[in-house]
Amino acid sequence: MLKLRGLLLAVCFFSVSFCLAPSGSRLWAQNSAVSSGEQRKTSEPYTGDLSIFESPGRDERLQINRVMDLLGITSGKSVADIGAGSGWFTVRAAKRIGDSGSVYAVDINPGATKYVEDRAQKEHLQNVKTILSTPDDPRLPEKAVDAVLLLKTYHEVAHPIELLRNLRPALRPGAKIGVIDRNGNGQDHGVGSEVVIREAKESGYRLAGSYDFVKGDKMDYFLVFTAAD
């Protein structure tokens, strides 16, 4: 009888514990979501005055010409500016590649794409094309680009792994993908470089270079990736 009572108590305790604690599958799902990056915190995409990105001296602070050198952006190349905003990088890339190249200014904000269209017209840049994208797909043409830059945009990407996976078909052989951002917690307009590297690896990319010259305080980083296969 005592053995039977002990067995019943053990069964009851196990049942209550199982109900109160998350199951192994639920824990795996939670950990998988965190590791995938799809559930991590992100900053709200900027929708304010786009002229804020045109601050004097930004070229020198970011050493944007050195950035373009490392991404292989030269005459005749095709470039994607994901999170184009005001087109600050778009117009610089467009002038470097010349009329024989093209720049895709990609943004989820229709106000930004319209802003870039008007700017390209005013500055007589015939090699700029705008794309209204979605949070998980840049909607670039297949095998269209030699280089991609996400300039202070990655921390706002709601579905980074899906976006990077959907970017793959648009890449030409040897294409380079650059990410410039600042270290942060995801919701403070920054994201840790280790998070970007992990998510890029999960999306099928490998780290080709890591730099910290894009800002004097070393808070900003510049990562370069290529397709893993």
GIJOBEL-V686733 format. One record per backbone hydrogen bond with DSSP energy under -0.5 kcal/mol. NH is the residue of the N-H (numbers start at 1). CO is the residue of the C=O. E is the energy in kcal/mol with one decimal. If there is no record, write none. Layout:
nh=[NH,NH]
co=[CO,CO]
e=[E,E]
//
This chain:
nh=[5,6,7,8,9,10,11,12,13,14,15,16,17,18,19,20,21,27,28,29,30,31,32,33,34,35,36,37,37,38,39,40,43,43,52,53,54,55,58,61,62,63,64,66,67,68,69,70,71,72,73,74,76,77,79,80,81,82,82,83,83,84,84,87,88,91,92,93,94,95,96,97,98,101,102,103,104,105,105,106,106,107,110,112,113,114,115,116,117,118,119,120,121,122,123,124,125,126,128,129,131,133,133,134,137,143,144,144,145,146,147,148,149,150,151,152,152,156,157,158,159,160,163,164,165,166,167,168,168,170,171,172,175,176,177,178,178,179,180,181,181,183,186,188,191,192,195,196,197,198,199,200,201,202,203,204,205,206,208,209,211,215,218,221,222,223,224,225,226,228]
co=[1,2,3,4,5,6,7,8,9,10,11,12,13,14,15,16,17,23,24,25,26,27,28,29,30,31,32,33,34,33,33,37,155,186,49,50,51,52,55,57,58,59,59,63,63,64,65,66,67,69,68,72,97,74,102,147,104,80,149,81,106,81,106,84,84,87,88,89,90,91,92,93,94,98,77,127,79,103,129,81,104,131,108,109,109,110,111,112,113,114,115,116,117,118,119,121,120,124,125,103,105,107,131,137,134,169,141,170,170,78,78,176,80,178,149,150,180,153,154,156,135,157,159,160,161,162,163,164,165,167,168,145,172,146,225,148,176,223,150,179,221,219,190,190,182,184,192,192,193,194,195,196,197,198,199,201,200,226,224,224,222,212,215,181,211,179,209,177,206,204]
e=[-2.5,-2.4,-2.1,-2.3,-2.6,-2.1,-2.2,-2.4,-2.6,-2.3,-2.2,-2.4,-2.5,-2.3,-1.9,-2.3,-2.5,-2.6,-2.5,-2.2,-2.3,-2.8,-3.0,-2.3,-2.0,-2.8,-2.2,-0.8,-0.8,-0.5,-1.2,-0.8,-2.3,-0.6,-1.4,-1.6,-1.8,-0.5,-1.5,-2.3,-2.5,-1.0,-1.6,-0.6,-1.9,-2.4,-1.9,-2.2,-1.5,-1.2,-2.8,-1.0,-2.7,-2.1,-2.8,-2.2,-3.1,-0.8,-1.7,-0.6,-2.9,-0.6,-2.4,-2.5,-0.5,-2.5,-0.8,-2.7,-2.6,-1.9,-1.5,-2.3,-1.4,-1.5,-1.5,-2.8,-3.2,-0.7,-3.2,-2.4,-0.9,-2.2,-0.7,-0.9,-1.9,-2.0,-1.9,-2.5,-2.3,-2.4,-2.2,-3.0,-1.8,-2.3,-2.3,-1.0,-3.0,-0.8,-0.7,-3.0,-2.6,-2.0,-0.9,-2.3,-1.1,-2.9,-0.9,-1.4,-2.6,-3.2,-1.5,-2.3,-2.3,-2.4,-0.7,-0.8,-3.1,-2.5,-1.4,-0.6,-0.7,-0.6,-2.6,-2.6,-2.3,-2.5,-1.1,-1.0,-0.6,-1.6,-1.8,-2.5,-2.2,-1.8,-2.7,-3.3,-0.5,-2.5,-2.3,-0.5,-1.7,-2.2,-2.3,-0.5,-2.4,-0.9,-0.8,-1.7,-2.4,-2.1,-2.7,-2.6,-2.2,-2.1,-1.2,-1.3,-2.1,-2.8,-3.4,-1.5,-2.7,-0.7,-1.6,-2.9,-2.7,-2.6,-2.7,-2.9,-2.0,-2.7]
//
